[in-house]
Every structure is written in C-alpha cells, then in structure tokens.
Amino acid sequence: MRRSVTSLRRAVAFAAIAVSAAVALMFGAQTAIADPGDSLSGSAADFDTVVPLPPTYRGSGVKIDEHLGATLPMDARFRTSDGKDVTLGDVLRGDLPTIVTFNYSDCPQLCSLQLNGLTAAMPAVAADTPPLLLGKHFRIVTIDLEPNEPLVKLAAMKLKYVQRLAQLGATGDFASGWTFLAAASPGDDASIRRVADVVGFHYAYVPEHAEWAHPAALMFVSNAGVLTRYVYGIEYATPMMRESIFKAGMNEPATAVGYMFRCYHYDPEENSYAHAGVVALRLAAGGAVVMLLGALGIVHLLRRAGRSTPKPMRSTT
C-alpha cells in the first residue's frame, strides 16, 4: 500500500512538472510571435537591431524620411470635414504654427493611440506658463489618408477628439483650432500623396485587410509652412511639446524626438517569422494536452492498482 501511495505521489508530481513545462513552452512560443526580432537577433535587450520585414510584405516601405526645412505645398486642394473646398494655404493662413498629422477613421489602433496621446497632452500644454492654447497660439491639421473617406465619418472623427479635449479640461478654441482635411474629391489621393511626399511620410494600402500601413508622427510646421520638427510616438511630454510649438513659431528647426511606431496588419501567413511562432505555439499546445492526458492516465491506473491490491491478513494470535 505504501508503494502505491508513493507511486501516486510521484505520478502527481510528474503531472505537475509536465504541465509547468508545457505552460513555459507555450509562453516561450507566444513571446516568439509577439517579438520575433528578439529571438532572431540573439539579444532581447538589443533594441537597436531592426529585423527587416520580408520583401513580399506591402508595408515594408512604411517609414519617414525627415525633410527638415521643406515647405508644404500651399496650393494642395482638400475638403474640410464640413465640406468646404480649401487649399492647404487657406488652412495655414495666419501667424500660428501648426501640428500636422496623417490619420484615418477606420485605423485599427495606431491612429487612436496617437490622437488620444495628442489630446491628453493639451491640458498641460495650456496650463503651463505662458499658456499655449489650441486655436489661439497654435493649430492642428489632420490629413485623412483614406481618399474615399465619407465626410460624415471625418466629421464624427473630429467631434470625437474635440469632445475629448473638453472632457480632459483643456482650454482653447477646439473647433476652429483643429482642422480635419479629406481628399479634394472622393478617391483622389493626389493632394494627400503630394503633402506626404514633401514631409517624407511613406504609407501603403494593404488591400487584403482594407487598411493603410503608416507610421505615427507629429510634424511641426511654421506659419510659413516650413517643416521644423518631427515628434514620434504616441505619448508626448509637456516640455517637448511646448518647445516644439515655440520653435515652429520662430521657424527654427529642431532635432526629432521619440520612437517611430508603424501601423500594419502583421499577417502570419505572409511572414515566415510569425508563421514559425504560430507553428511553435500549436505544437506546444498539442504537447501540453498529450502530457496532461498521459499524466492523468498514469494516476488513474495507479489508483485502480491500489484498489485491487489485497490487504494483508491480520494475525488473530
């Protein structure tokens, strides 16, 4: 009987070890999928190593080539979210520096993260001394990447972030200070491409997923339409934002800051690194099931063996 109990304990311990190993293997496979670059570079801490995307991927050219000092094409034609035909020069007319962004309403994630980060920065930018108020001391212009974007969706997008500014307690003239621009006519992306080319903003359409692969950056522009700074990322520190606005107001170039994010659909069927990770995860899951079932089977057999073992007869003398 003691042997049966000992064997049972060993089987349970084996089952626990098997499950732990399977779970560890599954987490390792998930890590390989989440960050295939680390497993290939050989150093998880080597953030400077950029693993190139496969040449078949359409978004491989998504990047930004910095063109500090470039002048935006003031004659590029657009429509505002309320349907007014304008040129970029009409929107930038006046003495205010401008923050330019490229986004679209159906972006799966990055556009929302970027614009949420931008709106979150506005209250502190306005509260510091001297205050910098949207619509009074600077403006924001968002150019829609989707040339077929319905104006009603663009207007809803603007309303969403204008309301968010109010909810966050920011001060300023939000409605007039933030302009959302659509293609001059539905499907005509000439002006969008023209401005993007001038500022070095490279993006691509991925038809399989009906998405635009694009980077995320704030581009600061002087009142003369001259590009003065690139700010990457989705969170923006108050001192950096204020400095960027001041420098744009003085038409003074500044070094780019932040880390560039790119938005694109990471397709495991088109990317061999991710595909290998998916295969590893499936194998790990299958192995976990097999080991768990095997361990439970051993426990069950040992229990039956323990029940069928005859108990020794006690002496009556």
One Martini backbone bead per residue (centre of mass of N, CA, C, O) as a GRO file, in nm:
protein
  317
    1MET     BB    1   0.057   0.064  -0.020
    2ARG     BB    2   0.299   0.253  -0.004
    3ARG     BB    3   0.377   0.224  -0.299
    4SER     BB    4   0.118   0.345  -0.415
    5VAL     BB    5   0.143   0.623  -0.282
    6THR     BB    6   0.417   0.691  -0.398
    7SER     BB    7   0.336   0.664  -0.694
    8LEU     BB    8   0.114   0.877  -0.685
    9ARG     BB    9   0.295   1.115  -0.611
   10ARG     BB   10   0.478   1.094  -0.859
   11ALA     BB   11   0.259   1.136  -1.070
   12VAL     BB   12   0.169   1.415  -0.976
   13ALA     BB   13   0.444   1.548  -1.008
   14PHE     BB   14   0.470   1.489  -1.308
   15ALA     BB   15   0.221   1.645  -1.396
   16ALA     BB   16   0.315   1.922  -1.293
   17ILE     BB   17   0.574   1.936  -1.463
   18ALA     BB   18   0.442   1.905  -1.740
   19VAL     BB   19   0.261   2.155  -1.727
   20SER     BB   20   0.484   2.363  -1.674
   21ALA     BB   21   0.642   2.308  -1.933
   22ALA     BB   22   0.414   2.371  -2.130
   23VAL     BB   23   0.364   2.661  -2.040
   24ALA     BB   24   0.649   2.764  -2.097
   25LEU     BB   25   0.642   2.695  -2.400
   26MET     BB   26   0.400   2.874  -2.472
   27PHE     BB   27   0.525   3.143  -2.381
   28GLY     BB   28   0.766   3.126  -2.572
   29ALA     BB   29   0.596   3.127  -2.833
   30GLN     BB   30   0.453   3.397  -2.783
   31THR     BB   31   0.713   3.565  -2.781
   32ALA     BB   32   0.794   3.500  -3.073
   33ILE     BB   33   0.545   3.642  -3.193
   34ALA     BB   34   0.561   3.927  -3.060
   35ASP     BB   35   0.909   3.902  -3.092
   36PRO     BB   36   1.100   3.793  -3.344
   37GLY     BB   37   1.360   3.969  -3.322
   38ASP     BB   38   1.484   3.858  -3.057
   39SER     BB   39   1.525   3.557  -3.152
   40LEU     BB   40   1.719   3.651  -3.394
   41SER     BB   41   1.938   3.840  -3.253
   42GLY     BB   42   2.009   3.718  -2.942
   43SER     BB   43   1.882   3.995  -2.801
   44ALA     BB   44   1.647   4.139  -2.595
   45ALA     BB   45   1.813   4.427  -2.550
   46ASP     BB   46   1.835   4.483  -2.870
   47PHE     BB   47   1.677   4.769  -2.990
   48ASP     BB   48   1.866   4.847  -3.249
   49THR     BB   49   1.763   4.596  -3.385
   50VAL     BB   50   1.638   4.554  -3.717
   51VAL     BB   51   1.405   4.357  -3.854
   52PRO     BB   52   1.334   4.271  -4.156
   53LEU     BB   53   1.102   4.264  -4.376
   54PRO     BB   54   0.959   4.103  -4.602
   55PRO     BB   55   0.948   4.161  -4.947
   56THR     BB   56   0.629   4.083  -4.974
   57TYR     BB   57   0.563   4.318  -4.803
   58ARG     BB   58   0.380   4.615  -4.847
   59GLY     BB   59   0.493   4.772  -4.569
   60SER     BB   60   0.813   4.806  -4.592
   61GLY     BB   61   0.802   5.136  -4.673
   62VAL     BB   62   0.725   5.221  -4.391
   63LYS     BB   63   0.810   5.564  -4.331
   64ILE     BB   64   1.056   5.831  -4.247
   65ASP     BB   65   1.177   6.113  -4.422
   66GLU     BB   66   1.356   6.371  -4.329
   67HIS     BB   67   1.248   6.731  -4.414
   68LEU     BB   68   1.392   6.968  -4.312
   69GLY     BB   69   1.269   7.278  -4.451
   70ALA     BB   70   1.028   7.208  -4.584
   71THR     BB   71   0.760   7.302  -4.805
   72LEU     BB   72   0.444   7.316  -4.818
   73PRO     BB   73   0.177   7.276  -5.037
   74MET     BB   74  -0.043   7.540  -5.063
   75ASP     BB   75  -0.216   7.428  -5.332
   76ALA     BB   76  -0.338   7.205  -5.198
   77ARG     BB   77  -0.634   7.016  -5.221
   78PHE     BB   78  -0.937   7.023  -5.015
   79ARG     BB   79  -1.157   6.901  -4.757
   80THR     BB   80  -1.351   6.955  -4.512
   81SER     BB   81  -1.559   6.810  -4.277
   82ASP     BB   82  -1.789   7.038  -4.386
   83GLY     BB   83  -1.726   7.071  -4.721
   84LYS     BB   84  -1.492   7.262  -4.773
   85ASP     BB   85  -1.307   7.425  -5.009
   86VAL     BB   86  -0.945   7.395  -4.994
   87THR     BB   87  -0.635   7.500  -4.909
   88LEU     BB   88  -0.357   7.476  -4.731
   89GLY     BB   89  -0.317   7.785  -4.716
   90ASP     BB   90  -0.589   7.850  -4.586
   91VAL     BB   91  -0.534   7.691  -4.320
   92LEU     BB   92  -0.233   7.838  -4.265
   93ARG     BB   93  -0.330   8.106  -4.227
   94GLY     BB   94  -0.111   8.312  -4.055
   95ASP     BB   95   0.073   8.300  -3.724
   96LEU     BB   96   0.049   7.994  -3.682
   97PRO     BB   97   0.143   7.713  -3.575
   98THR     BB   98   0.172   7.356  -3.679
   99ILE     BB   99   0.011   7.039  -3.648
  100VAL     BB  100   0.079   6.743  -3.829
  101THR     BB  101  -0.137   6.475  -3.942
  102PHE     BB  102  -0.185   6.116  -4.017
  103ASN     BB  103  -0.512   5.979  -4.077
  104TYR     BB  104  -0.794   5.747  -3.996
  105SER     BB  105  -1.097   5.616  -3.893
  106ASP     BB  106  -1.026   5.284  -3.953
  107CYS     BB  107  -0.808   5.252  -3.768
  108PRO     BB  108  -0.727   4.992  -3.554
  109GLN     BB  109  -0.510   5.187  -3.352
  110LEU     BB  110  -0.282   5.412  -3.387
  111CYS     BB  111  -0.452   5.668  -3.426
  112SER     BB  112  -0.583   5.666  -3.148
  113LEU     BB  113  -0.323   5.673  -2.984
  114GLN     BB  114  -0.215   5.937  -3.098
  115LEU     BB  115  -0.466   6.128  -3.048
  116ASN     BB  116  -0.487   6.070  -2.749
  117GLY     BB  117  -0.204   6.177  -2.681
  118LEU     BB  118  -0.250   6.462  -2.787
  119THR     BB  119  -0.494   6.540  -2.609
  120ALA     BB  120  -0.351   6.475  -2.333
  121ALA     BB  121  -0.136   6.719  -2.371
  122MET     BB  122  -0.306   6.990  -2.374
  123PRO     BB  123  -0.358   7.080  -2.080
  124ALA     BB  124  -0.054   7.124  -2.001
  125VAL     BB  125   0.015   7.322  -2.229
  126ALA     BB  126  -0.202   7.536  -2.126
  127ALA     BB  127  -0.113   7.558  -1.808
  128ASP     BB  128   0.133   7.674  -1.860
  129THR     BB  129   0.414   7.908  -1.866
  130PRO     BB  130   0.290   8.013  -2.106
  131PRO     BB  131   0.009   7.973  -2.256
  132LEU     BB  132  -0.108   7.712  -2.493
  133LEU     BB  133  -0.360   7.754  -2.732
  134LEU     BB  134  -0.589   7.613  -2.911
  135GLY     BB  135  -0.647   7.853  -3.176
  136LYS     BB  136  -0.435   8.086  -3.062
  137HIS     BB  137  -0.115   7.957  -3.078
  138PHE     BB  138  -0.223   7.698  -3.232
  139ARG     BB  139  -0.249   7.421  -3.464
  140ILE     BB  140  -0.440   7.151  -3.618
  141VAL     BB  141  -0.367   6.904  -3.883
  142THR     BB  142  -0.568   6.651  -4.037
  143ILE     BB  143  -0.487   6.400  -4.268
  144ASP     BB  144  -0.654   6.191  -4.474
  145LEU     BB  145  -0.564   5.880  -4.610
  146GLU     BB  146  -0.858   5.832  -4.708
  147PRO     BB  147  -1.001   5.912  -5.015
  148ASN     BB  148  -1.303   5.767  -4.934
  149GLU     BB  149  -1.387   5.941  -4.709
  150PRO     BB  150  -1.646   6.028  -4.545
  151LEU     BB  151  -1.746   6.321  -4.408
  152VAL     BB  152  -1.908   6.203  -4.171
  153LYS     BB  153  -1.665   6.049  -4.048
  154LEU     BB  154  -1.476   6.292  -4.016
  155ALA     BB  155  -1.664   6.454  -3.831
  156ALA     BB  156  -1.676   6.239  -3.607
  157MET     BB  157  -1.375   6.242  -3.547
  158LYS     BB  158  -1.356   6.533  -3.460
  159LEU     BB  159  -1.568   6.527  -3.232
  160LYS     BB  160  -1.428   6.322  -3.053
  161TYR     BB  161  -1.168   6.509  -2.991
  162VAL     BB  162  -1.309   6.764  -2.899
  163GLN     BB  163  -1.453   6.629  -2.659
  164ARG     BB  164  -1.201   6.523  -2.521
  165LEU     BB  165  -1.078   6.795  -2.453
  166ALA     BB  166  -1.309   6.883  -2.268
  167GLN     BB  167  -1.290   6.640  -2.068
  168LEU     BB  168  -0.979   6.714  -1.992
  169GLY     BB  169  -0.969   7.046  -1.959
  170ALA     BB  170  -0.916   7.203  -2.192
  171THR     BB  171  -0.803   7.498  -2.365
  172GLY     BB  172  -0.987   7.651  -2.632
  173ASP     BB  173  -1.038   7.645  -2.995
  174PHE     BB  174  -1.119   7.352  -3.122
  175ALA     BB  175  -1.285   7.375  -3.387
  176SER     BB  176  -1.080   7.589  -3.528
  177GLY     BB  177  -0.793   7.451  -3.436
  178TRP     BB  178  -0.911   7.177  -3.574
  179THR     BB  179  -0.832   7.027  -3.884
  180PHE     BB  180  -1.007   6.823  -4.123
  181LEU     BB  181  -0.879   6.649  -4.412
  182ALA     BB  182  -0.983   6.578  -4.736
  183ALA     BB  183  -1.023   6.494  -5.028
  184ALA     BB  184  -1.116   6.681  -5.294
  185SER     BB  185  -1.210   6.395  -5.400
  186PRO     BB  186  -1.331   6.103  -5.431
  187GLY     BB  187  -1.029   5.905  -5.471
  188ASP     BB  188  -0.831   6.160  -5.452
  189ASP     BB  189  -0.474   6.140  -5.359
  190ALA     BB  190  -0.281   6.369  -5.459
  191SER     BB  191  -0.258   6.566  -5.212
  192ILE     BB  192  -0.177   6.363  -5.003
  193ARG     BB  193   0.082   6.267  -5.146
  194ARG     BB  194   0.218   6.540  -5.172
  195VAL     BB  195   0.253   6.602  -4.872
  196ALA     BB  196   0.391   6.336  -4.791
  197ASP     BB  197   0.640   6.369  -4.973
  198VAL     BB  198   0.751   6.632  -4.849
  199VAL     BB  199   0.770   6.496  -4.542
  200GLY     BB  200   0.834   6.172  -4.572
  201PHE     BB  201   0.555   6.008  -4.583
  202HIS     BB  202   0.520   5.657  -4.569
  203TYR     BB  203   0.265   5.469  -4.738
  204ALA     BB  204   0.018   5.186  -4.748
  205TYR     BB  205  -0.192   4.966  -4.910
  206VAL     BB  206  -0.394   4.687  -4.774
  207PRO     BB  207  -0.626   4.500  -4.935
  208GLU     BB  208  -0.674   4.241  -4.755
  209HIS     BB  209  -0.758   4.466  -4.499
  210ALA     BB  210  -0.835   4.759  -4.554
  211GLU     BB  211  -0.547   4.912  -4.500
  212TRP     BB  212  -0.317   5.142  -4.356
  213ALA     BB  213   0.017   5.172  -4.379
  214HIS     BB  214   0.175   5.353  -4.103
  215PRO     BB  215   0.301   5.606  -3.940
  216ALA     BB  216   0.389   5.801  -3.638
  217ALA     BB  217   0.351   6.166  -3.648
  218LEU     BB  218   0.461   6.483  -3.564
  219MET     BB  219   0.436   6.792  -3.754
  220PHE     BB  220   0.612   7.084  -3.747
  221VAL     BB  221   0.489   7.414  -3.848
  222SER     BB  222   0.513   7.700  -3.977
  223ASN     BB  223   0.349   7.984  -4.096
  224ALA     BB  224   0.512   7.917  -4.382
  225GLY     BB  225   0.528   7.587  -4.410
  226VAL     BB  226   0.773   7.491  -4.237
  227LEU     BB  227   0.965   7.229  -4.142
  228THR     BB  228   1.086   7.172  -3.791
  229ARG     BB  229   0.950   6.886  -3.675
  230TYR     BB  230   0.979   6.557  -3.529
  231VAL     BB  231   0.729   6.350  -3.356
  232TYR     BB  232   0.729   6.055  -3.195
  233GLY     BB  233   0.465   5.853  -3.113
  234ILE     BB  234   0.195   5.848  -2.828
  235GLU     BB  235   0.366   6.028  -2.627
  236TYR     BB  236   0.369   6.371  -2.474
  237ALA     BB  237   0.568   6.593  -2.351
  238THR     BB  238   0.537   6.906  -2.242
  239PRO     BB  239   0.816   7.039  -2.298
  240MET     BB  240   0.836   6.936  -2.592
  241MET     BB  241   0.578   7.066  -2.703
  242ARG     BB  242   0.646   7.357  -2.637
  243GLU     BB  243   0.912   7.374  -2.788
  244SER     BB  244   0.795   7.302  -3.069
  245ILE     BB  245   0.602   7.542  -3.091
  246PHE     BB  246   0.806   7.769  -3.056
  247LYS     BB  247   0.996   7.690  -3.293
  248ALA     BB  248   0.778   7.710  -3.511
  249GLY     BB  249   0.716   8.014  -3.456
  250MET     BB  250   1.043   8.073  -3.535
  251ASN     BB  251   1.151   7.887  -3.762
  252GLU     BB  252   1.299   7.645  -3.590
  253PRO     BB  253   1.488   7.387  -3.597
  254ALA     BB  254   1.458   7.039  -3.479
  255THR     BB  255   1.512   6.760  -3.323
  256ALA     BB  256   1.417   6.461  -3.319
  257VAL     BB  257   1.166   6.269  -3.136
  258GLY     BB  258   1.141   5.953  -3.048
  259TYR     BB  259   0.941   5.668  -3.151
  260MET     BB  260   0.858   5.475  -3.414
  261PHE     BB  261   0.543   5.391  -3.536
  262ARG     BB  262   0.362   5.115  -3.687
  263CYS     BB  263   0.079   5.045  -3.906
  264TYR     BB  264   0.002   4.693  -3.937
  265HIS     BB  265  -0.064   4.384  -4.068
  266TYR     BB  266   0.030   4.083  -3.903
  267ASP     BB  267   0.093   3.819  -4.119
  268PRO     BB  268   0.158   3.480  -4.079
  269GLU     BB  269   0.132   3.393  -4.390
  270GLU     BB  270   0.363   3.625  -4.482
  271ASN     BB  271   0.535   3.558  -4.215
  272SER     BB  272   0.777   3.345  -4.117
  273TYR     BB  273   0.817   3.418  -3.822
  274ALA     BB  274   0.520   3.400  -3.730
  275HIS     BB  275   0.464   3.118  -3.839
  276ALA     BB  276   0.664   2.975  -3.654
  277GLY     BB  277   0.523   3.064  -3.394
  278VAL     BB  278   0.252   2.926  -3.445
  279VAL     BB  279   0.360   2.640  -3.465
  280ALA     BB  280   0.483   2.635  -3.180
  281LEU     BB  281   0.218   2.683  -3.030
  282ARG     BB  282   0.069   2.431  -3.134
  283LEU     BB  283   0.272   2.222  -3.032
  284ALA     BB  284   0.259   2.303  -2.734
  285ALA     BB  285  -0.041   2.248  -2.696
  286GLY     BB  286  -0.035   1.952  -2.779
  287GLY     BB  287   0.177   1.861  -2.569
  288ALA     BB  288   0.013   1.939  -2.318
  289VAL     BB  289  -0.221   1.747  -2.364
  290VAL     BB  290  -0.063   1.483  -2.373
  291MET     BB  291   0.075   1.504  -2.093
  292LEU     BB  292  -0.181   1.535  -1.926
  293LEU     BB  293  -0.321   1.272  -2.013
  294GLY     BB  294  -0.091   1.084  -1.929
  295ALA     BB  295  -0.086   1.157  -1.627
  296LEU     BB  296  -0.383   1.086  -1.568
  297GLY     BB  297  -0.358   0.789  -1.653
  298ILE     BB  298  -0.153   0.703  -1.438
  299VAL     BB  299  -0.323   0.777  -1.195
  300HIS     BB  300  -0.561   0.591  -1.259
  301LEU     BB  301  -0.403   0.319  -1.258
  302LEU     BB  302  -0.293   0.341  -0.967
  303ARG     BB  303  -0.564   0.346  -0.830
  304ARG     BB  304  -0.661   0.068  -0.929
  305ALA     BB  305  -0.423  -0.091  -0.813
  306GLY     BB  306  -0.474  -0.013  -0.515
  307ARG     BB  307  -0.763  -0.143  -0.496
  308SER     BB  308  -0.669  -0.449  -0.594
  309THR     BB  309  -0.498  -0.478  -0.347
  310PRO     BB  310  -0.453  -0.696  -0.110
  311LYS     BB  311  -0.498  -0.722   0.215
  312PRO     BB  312  -0.350  -0.807   0.488
  313MET     BB  313  -0.358  -1.043   0.724
  314ARG     BB  314  -0.448  -1.062   1.044
  315SER     BB  315  -0.348  -1.165   1.338
  316THR     BB  316  -0.512  -1.360   1.608
  317THR     BB  317  -0.255  -1.422   1.812
   0.00000   0.00000   0.00000
